[in-house]
């Protein structure tokens, strides 16, 4: 990499003119190259990383600036400031521009011809383009991409060495879906980064490594416990705690990171805290890494590790905020459950942490947040009898990595059955999210890792369960009294204004969730992608006809651009996730204008 911005790789030419001089483009109607739309095998770590980086560049950098096009079964993409032209074969094109790639990424050389670009070189090109574009330096970026690559490599090697499991029961099948995300978010540049540590430091706790483990148990003097809500789920873990002490479970990985803090060591020496060691039943790691499940309760711990955009600590306001939000939402969720009986939300009724006074007499923040644990309801409280819960991200994965994948649910069924499955799923997923926003001023965050798809014995959707109140926010105009009753530091992070809240709903519901699950269905039956999007529109229109069509929903149905979270730029500029910006994607939802005019940015070229 040069020490100063450089455009010297080769002289820039207009993109379309250069494409005209490349490979011959077939005439209209000519068959595309015979690349299967549905993947036939898992990619290598190298391929997964370059395809993921390319996804981010298409969505956030080159696509919005008109520097992508489709030609001869390939995507061509230019990094206009770094002066790099890239090419990759396509398995399938997407109406949203979220294409499926196949094989290596190639670079146009200055003297002509093409050569492969590995993940390190593409990371370096991405770093240079973002530096030249933003004027911001990010010295962490290449190391974070390397950390993500190492994690994928480790997991693939670990999985390949293990025998495949015997047929799974309901609980095991659910856990397997949580632990099947080998490649992570395909529109994030470092989806599997693990904080830079070596593999030995995290594989014992990683869902991708099929980890389950006992918790670390601490006995803490009662007066040094901070808690709120219904904490019975914590007390049941270990009934033999000494008198005058309360149990504080800790994630073993987090405990190892915090155990040598001087304030903590002093509390051990004073006898304020006793280390009871590991014990009790085993907890399975879920897809979020820091949330674990033992079949009765989910426990959401802090981890002092940056995963995707955020350091995964339970901030002090999030600990008390989860319980407060559970109380505020109780009547809202009761109404939604009555109106939409195929949906439910897992509440977060309690938290507990260590409240050890610091030098100023207030609780030491590093310990309060570092040892904070939030209790989330177990599945039995909300799960419809006779159904199997599966993580939506596992159902929608680009690759069939687990028992919950859509290819296994449909099990070779034809396009008609696939469309029926899709319509049933949308009817469960969409209406409660819209009603929460428009009727109750609640911004839900139904991205793929926050939703469970509960299927019947035939694999058909019967229920959806939403989870994780950290991303659930309130519109202040709807909840002024409830917010006024809370401390400012708790109430403030619990809100979005109406515009930002709507962007969040649309991104999580339509771009992150529906578009990705739609893509997985379309991989199985590529010709029905327009029909799948038509069903999305029909579901939205049905809701509007039954429950009213406010201006924001009318604009959505008219085909206004869709917001997509700019994960690459957010990570590059090291912003908090809450402050992430959005890029706008051409919408496939409008039905009163030609498709090719809506999607001209990614329209295939013909002569």
N, C-alpha and C positions, 0 to 999 in steps of 0.2 A: 504494500500500500504506500502511495506517495505521502510525503510529509505535508504537502500543501494540496489544495483542490486542483485537480487536473482533468482536462478533457482530451488528453492526447492519445487515447486508445485508437481512435481513427476519426477521420473527418465525418461529421454528421451529415446525413442526407435525409431528405423527406422520407418518412417511413413507407408510404405507399409506393413511392418510386422505387425504393430499394427492393420491396417485395416483388414488384413487377420483373425485376431482373433475376429473381431466385428460381426455385423449382417451378416447373410448368404446373399451372393450376388447371384442373380438369374442367370441362364444360359443364353447364348446368345439367343436373340429373345424373352425372357420372357417379358410380358407387364410391363411397369412402373406403380408405384402406381397411382391411379386414382385421380390426383390433376389437376383441370382445369388450362390450360395454361393462360387463360385470367382471371384476377381477377374479382370476383363476388361482392366484397364489398370493401370499403375503409379500410385500416389498422388503428389500433390505433396508437397514437403517439409513444408508446413504441416499437411496431413492426416496424414502419417506421424508427426509429432511429437505432435499432439494424441491420436491413437489410442494411441501408446506410453505417454504419460502416463496416459491413461485405464486402460490395462491395469494399470499399476502401482497406481493408486488402487483399482481393483476388487480386486486380489489382496491388497494389504497394509493398506489403510486402511478403505475403505467396506465391502467385502465381509465381512471378519471381524467388523465391528461391526453387521452386519445392515442396512446402509444401501444395499443394491442390490436391485432386482427387475426382472423382465421383464414388459413389458406392451405389447400391440399392436405387436409387431415391433420394439420398442425396449428398450434397457437404460436404466433410470433409476438414477441414482447421486447420493447426497447426501454432501457434505462437512459433517458435522454441526457442527463447531466454527466453521467459516467461514460457515455458513448458506447454502450454495450447492446448488441442485438442478440436475443436468445430465441431458441426454437425448441418445441417439445411436441411429440406426437400426442394425439387425443384418443382416449377411449370413447368419450362421449362428450358432446357439447351440452351446455346448459342454458336455458332461457334466462337465468339470472346472472350468467357470466361466471358461474362457479363450476368450470369445466373439470372433467376427469382427465388426468394425464396418464401417459404410458411411457415407460422407458426413460432414457437419460435426457438431460437438458443439454442442448448444444449451443455453442457460441459462434457467431459469424466472425471469422478471422479477418484482419485488415487486408491480407493478400487474396482473400476469397476462400471458399470452402468453410466447413464447419468442424468444430472439435468439441469433445465432451467438456462439461463444466461440473466439477465435483462439488460437494456441499461446502467445502472450505472456500473455494473460489467464489461460489455464488454468495456466500456470507460476506466475503470481502467486497464484492461488487455492490451488494445491498448496503453495506456500511458506507461505502463511498458515495453512493447515490443519495442516501439520507443525509449525510454530512453536507453535501453540496446543496441539497434542497432546503435544509432547515437551518444551517449554520450552527447546529448543535453537535457537539462531540459526545460519543458514548463509548467509553473504553471498555465497558462491561459486555458489550453486545456479542462480540465473537466468542468470548468465554461462555456466555449463556447458551449460544447456539451449540457450542461444543458439549456443554453439559447435557443438553437435550439429546444430542446425538449419542452420547455415551449411554444415557439411560435407555434409549430405544435399543441400542446394540446389546446391552446387558440383558434386558428383558427378553429379546428375541432368542438369545443364546440359552437363557434359563428355561424358557418355555419349550424350546426344541429338545432339551435334555430330559423333560419330564414325560412320563406316560400319560396318555389321555385319560380323563376320569371315567368311571363307570356312569351309567345313567343317573341323573341328578334328581333329587326331590325338590319340593318347592323352595325351601330355604336355601339349599345349595345352588339351585339354579339362579335364584335372585343374587346371591353373593357372587356367583360366577359372572353374572352380567356386570356387576359393579367393578369387577377386577379384570374385565376384558379389553379395556381401552389401551391398547399397546402403543398407539401413535398420538393420541391426544387431539386437541383442537386443531383442525386443519387450516384455520385462518389465524393462527398465532405463531409468531416466529420461533418461540422457544417453549413449546407446549409441555415438554417433559423435563425441563431443567430442574435440578434437585439441589440448588444452592451451592453448587461447585464442589461438594464433597465426593469422595470416591464411592464406588458402588457399594462397598461393604458397609458404609454408614447408613444406607437407606433401604437396601433390598429386604431387610428383615421386617420392614414396616410398609412396604409398597404394595398397593393393590395389584399392580401389573405383575408382581412376583408372587401373587396369590398368598399374601401374608396374613397370618392371624397370630395373636400373641396375647399373653396376660398383661394387665396394666401394672404400673408401679403404684404402690399404696403408701401414702403418708398419713400419719396421725398428727393432727394439728390442734393446739389448744383452742377450745371453743371460742374464746374471745378474739382469736386471730383469724377466724373464718368470716369471709364475706359471702353472703348467699341471699337468694330470694326465691320464692316459689315452692313448688312441690318437689322436694329433694329426695323422696323415698327411693327413687331409682339409683341414687348414689349410695345411700345408706345400706341397701341390700347387698352391695358388692362385698362387704366385709363386716360381719356383725361383731367381731372380737376386738373392736377398737377400745383402748383403755379409757376408764372413766375420766371425764373432763376434757376429752379430745374428740374430734370429729374426723371422719375419713375424708381425705382429699385424694382422689385418683389422679394419676398423671400419665400422660403418654410417655412411654419409655424413651423415645428418641428426644423429646423435649426435655425430659429429666436429665439426660446426659448432657445436654447443652447448657442447662442452668445450674447443675449441682455444685459447681465450684464458685458460684457468685459469693463474695464475702459476706453479704447480708444473710444469705441462706445458711452458709456454714456456721455463722454465729448463732443463728436460731437453733440449729442442731445441737451446738455445744451447750446452749442454755437449757435444752430439753423442751423448748417450745414446739419442736417438730421431731417426730421419730420416723425413721425410715423403716417401714414394715416389709420392704422388699416387694417382689412381684408375687401376685397371687390371684386367686379367683379363676373364673372361667376365661376362655380365650375370646378375644374380640377380633372380628375380621375388618381389615382395612377396606374402606369404600373408595369410590372414585376420586373423592376430594383429598385423599391421603390422610388428612387430620381428623376426619370423622370416622368413627369405628362403630361396629354393631355386633351385639351378642345374641340377637334373636328376640330380645326384650326391649332394649332401649338403644337409641343412637346417642353417642357422646361426642360432642364437637370440641376438640382440644385446640389450644394454640400450638403453632409450630413456628419457631424463629427461622423460617426458610422462605425465600421468595419463590413462589410458584406462579407461573404466568406473570401477572402484573403486580401482585401484592405480596407483602410480607404477611404470612398467614397467622397473625396473632388475633385473639379475641380482644379488641380494644375495650377499655373499661366501659365506654358508653354502649358497646355492643352487648356486653354481658347483661347489664340491667335493661338495655333496650329490648333484648329478645323476650324477656319476661313481660315487660310493659306492653310490647306490641301484641303478644299472645292475648293479653287481657283486652286490649283495645279491639282486636280483631274478632273476639268471640262472637258478638252478634252478627258481624259481617259474614263470617264463615258459616254460621248457622243458617243465615238466609241463603247463601250460595248453595249449601248442601241440600236445602229444601227445594230450591228451584232447579238445581242441576245435580240430581242424585248420583250421577256417574262420576262425580269428582269429589275430592277431599283435600285437606291441607294437614300436614303433620305439624302440630304445635310444638313450641319450645317453652315448656312451663317452668323451668328452673335453671339457675346457674349456681356455681360455687367456686370460690377461689381463696387465695392466701392474702390476708390483709395484714401484712407485717409493717409496722410503722417505720418510716424513714427518718432521716435526721430532722426534718421539719415537723414531725409528728403525724403527717398524712401518710396513707398507705403507699408503700414503695411501688411505683407504677410498673416497673419491669417485672416484679414478682406477681403483682395483682393480675396483669395481663398475661404474663408467661404461664401461670398456672391456672388460668381461667378455663372452666369447662362448662359448656352449655348442654343441657339435657334436651333431647328431642324425642317425641313420642315414637314408640315402636310401631311396626306395621300392623300389629294385631288390633290396634285401636281404631284403625280406619279402613283396613283392607276388606273388600267385599269377599264373602265366603266363596270358595271354589275357584278363585283366581290366583294366578301366579304373577307377582310383581317383577318387572324388568326395568332396568335403567334405560330411559329413552335414548341416551347417547349410545348405548350398546346396540339397541335396535337399529339406529341410524348410522352406524359406523360404515365408513367407506369399504372396509374389509370385514369379512365374516369371521371375527376373532372370538366369538363366544356363542353360547347356546341361545342367547336372546336376539340374535341378529334377524332382521326382517326376512332374509332368505330362508331361515330355518322356520320362522313362523308361517310363512306362505308355503314352504315345502314343495316347490315346483308348481304351484297353482298358476293358472293362466291370468291374463290381464283383467278379465272380468272380476275374478275373485280379488285381485290386487286392488282394483278400484273400489270394491265393496268394503274391503278392510280399511282403505284410506278414508272413505266417507264416514265410516263408523268412528274412526279415531278422531277426525276433525270435529265431529259432533260432540265428543266428550271434552276435547281440549279447548276449543276456541270460546264457546259461550261464557264459561265462568270467568275467564280472563278479561273479556270485554265488559261483563257486568260488574266485575270488581272495580274496574277503572271508571266507567261511566256512571254507575249507580251508587258506588260507595267511596269513590276517590281513593282507591287502593291500587298502587302500582305493583302488580305481581311480576316476578322475574322467571318466567317459565322457559329458561334455556334448557338445553338437552340434559345437563347434569342435575337440574332441579325438578325433573318430572319422572315419575315412575309410570310405565305402561302396564296395566294389570290385564292379563289375557285369560280367556277361558281355555278349556281343554282342547278346543280346535284352533287355538292361537289367535282368536278374534279379540279385539279390544273390548273390555267390559267396564273399565274404570281408569281414571287417571288420578294420581296423587301428586300434589305439589309439596315442595319442601324447601327449607332454608330461608328463614325470615331475615337473614342479613341483607338480602337484596330486595325484600319487600318494603315499599315506602308508602307514605301517606301524602295526599294532596292537602296542603294546609287549610284551604278554604272549606274542606269537608270535615276537618277534624280539629278545629281551632280549640275547642274546650279541652279535649283530651291532651293535646300538645301543650297547652298552657299549664296543665297540671304536672307536667314533667320537668325536671331540670333542663336548662337550655342545652347543656352539653349532650344530653340524651335525645331531646326532641329535635334538635337541628339536623343531625345525620339521619333522622328517621323520615325526612321529607324530600320530595322533589316538587318543583313547580310543574304546572300542568303540561307545558311543552316538553320539558326534559323527561317527564314521566311517560308521556306518550311515545317519545322516541325510544325509551327503554323497553316499553311494552312491545312495540313493533319490532325492534331488533331481536329481543329474546324470543318472541312468539313466531314471527314470520321468517326472519333471516337466519337466526341461529338454529331454531328448532324445526319449523315446518319445512323450510327449504332444504335442510339437510336430510330429514327423513324422507321427503319427497324424492330427493336425489337417489337415496338408497333403493326406493321402490322403482324408480326409473332405470336404474342400472339393470334390474331384472327384466324390465319391459320398456325399452327406450322409446318406442313409438307412442306411449301413452303419457309422456310428460305434459303436453298441452292439456290433456284431459285431467291430469292430477291438479294442475293449476286452476283449471276451470272449476274443479270441485272446491278448492280453497275459496274461490270467489263466491261460489254458490253458498257455502257455509256462512261467509261474512254477510252476504245479501239476505240469507234467511234470518240471521240474527237482527239485521237492520229492520226487516219487515215486521218482526215480532216485538222488538224492544225499542224501536226508534232508531233514527239515523242521524246522530249529531254530526256537526260539520267535519270533525276529524275523521269519522268513519266514512262519510260521503267522499271526502278527498281520497281516502284509501281505495275505495271502490272505483274512483275515477282514474286510478293508476298513477298517483303522485309517486315520486321516487321513494324507495324504502331506505331507512337508516341502517347502516352496518357499522358496528363498533370498529374503530381503527386500532386494532390491537398492535400492529407493527409500529405505528407512529406513537402510540401510547407508551409502549415498551421502550422505544428509542428515546423519547423525551422524558422518560422516567416519571410519568404522571401517575397520580393515584387513580385507581380504577374508576372511582366516582367522577373524576374529571376527564374521562376519555371522550374524545371527539368522535363524530360519526362521518362516514362518507355516504354518499347517496347513490343507490343502485337503481337502474331502470326497472320498473315494476312489471311483472308478468300478469298483473291483475286486471288491467283495463280491457274491456271487451268491445269498445267502440272505435278503435283505431287499428290500423294494420300492425301486425306483430313486428314486421321488419323495421318499421319506423320507430317503434318503441326501443328496439334493441340494436340500432344501427351501429353502436360502438363495437359490438362483437359479431357483426354480420359477416358470414363467409364471403370472400371475394370470388367473383367469377369474371370471365372475360366475355 
